[in-house]
Amino acid sequence: MQDVAVVGFAQAPNVRRTSGTTNGVEMLVPIFAEVFAQTGLSKKDIGFWCSGSSDYLAGRAFSFISAVDAIGAFPPIHESHVEMDAAWALYEAWLKIRTGEVDTALVYGFGKSSAGQLRRVLAMQLDPYTVAPLWPDSVSIAALQARLGLESGLWSEKDLAEVAARSRGLDPAGLLDTPYVADPLRAHDIAPITDGAAVIILSSAARAKEFAERPAVIRGIEHRVDTPVLGARDLTRAPSAEAAAKAMGAGVGGVVKGVEGVEVAELHAPFSHQELILRDALGLGERVRVNPSGGPLAGNPMFAAGLARIGEAAKQIFTGSANRVLAHATSGPALQQNLVAVMEGLD
């Protein structure tokens, strides 16, 4: 099975609100053009297209079909979709290339989070019989998780403020004087509502040097899921993230051993305390630079932010800032499902 590399990445500006439609076309067309310019590829050169989005967020059925307008009607394409963050669409595309069905793929995700009431929309992913009817929103569930960690002595409010200050480029002094949004979370602890999109081009490692000077080869990628029953797991841990990292430990083709030697990690942590949980679950030491891009606390476009973590990590390799990086994506409440990937530079 052939290795796969990230050869191009682009994302739309992370903004609080856009005037465009919920199918993402207005955000996607410019970034498709950007990755094609980066790689020298065109629509007709892509063997497989895969996207990630949510009909619930878009407020329309089959919104991903409308998004195909950004690709165009011709030439005919092989296309697929996941109803979740596009990091999982990348996993599907990675498999397509690994098995030799295609040697190039384009993955994209989009979300207009400003449409409707985001916190209420996300409640629809909860258990439909016992939890969703109570309408516990995503921020309140994360606040319960943060409170459990505080009561257990795993972190302090100061620790959360330091994560937020680094991610947002703020002065930590005075952050603890701001009011709570959902005790113990303050506004700086919560990812902003963000409209945005991201796109990545993958290719077989054998062809990657045709499209990028320094491709980022995916040496390992795995995803695992925990129970959706919030009371049936320890919310101060991320067992599925830990399990994904361990499953990836042998690497692809025996080349890479887990997360050892990682220099940079892009973590999809929409709340400040979740970065602390993930650092522990993934065994990331103090020397690892976490979220140099700012991460989700600087911009969190739903269904694109996880894919963007992979792209931002790959950028560290493209630019020569790092040779071995980790990317993480999450889906579901309180870090329920997690995907972990490790990439290395191909010189």
C-alpha positions, 0 to 999 in steps of 0.5 A: 500500500502506497504512502500518502502526503499532504501537498497543498492547504488553504483556508478561508478567513476565519470571521464571525459572520459572512453574507454568503449562503450556507452551502459554502460555495462563496468560501470554497471557490477562492481556496480551491483556486489557491491550492490549485495554484500552489500545486499546479493541479487543476480540477481534471487532475483530481482523482477523488473529492471528499467533503465534510459538513452538516445539514443541521448547521446549514439548515437544508437537506443535502447541503453538501450537494449544493457545495459541489457547485464550487467544483463545477459540473464538468468534468464528472467527478468521484465524490463522497461526503461525511456528516462531520468534520472534514478531518474524517473526509481526509481519512476516507481520501487517505484510504482511497490513495492507500489502496491505489484507487486514485493517486490524488484527492481533494478534501474540503470542509465548510461551515457557516456557524453564524447561521441559526443558534450554534449551541442549540444545533450542536445539542442535536448530536446528543442522545435523542431519548434522554439527553437532547430533550433537555437541550444542554448546549455545547458550552454548558457540557464543556463547563461541566467537564472543566468543573470536574477537572477543577474539583479533581485538582487536574488544572486551575482557572489560571492554567486555563487562562494561560492556554487562552492567552497563548492561543489568542495572543492576549495578556493573561493578566486580568483574564480571571477578572472577566465574568463567567459565560458558563461557570467556570468558563469565561469568554476567552476559554471558549472557541468563537463562533466562526464562519470558514472553510478549509481545503487540503490536496493529498497525493501518493508519496510517489508523486508528491514531489511533483506538487510540493517542494517539501510534502508532508507524508502521513506516517500514521493516522487513526481515529477512535470513539468513546461512548456518547453517554456522558455519565459513562466515561471520565470526562477529565480524560480523552480515552479515544484520543489516547487509543488512537495515538496507541493504535497509530504507534506502529506507524504506516509500514513500520516507519514511525513509532507513535508520537515520539519526536513530534515537534509541533502539535495542532490540537482541535481543542475548542475549549481551553481545558481540552488542550490540557486533556489532549496534551496528557492523552497524547503524551506531549511533552513541554518541548512540543509547540502546541497550536502555533496557529492559535488553534480553535480558540483563535477561529473555529469554523465548524466541520472545517477546524479539524481539517485545518489542524491537519493543514496547519501542521503540514504547513510547519513541514512545508515551510521547514519549521518542523520535520515531524508534526502531529495533528488532531481533530475531534467530534461530538461533545466533550472530546467524544471522538478523536482523530490523530495523525503524524506527518513527516517531511519528504525531502 
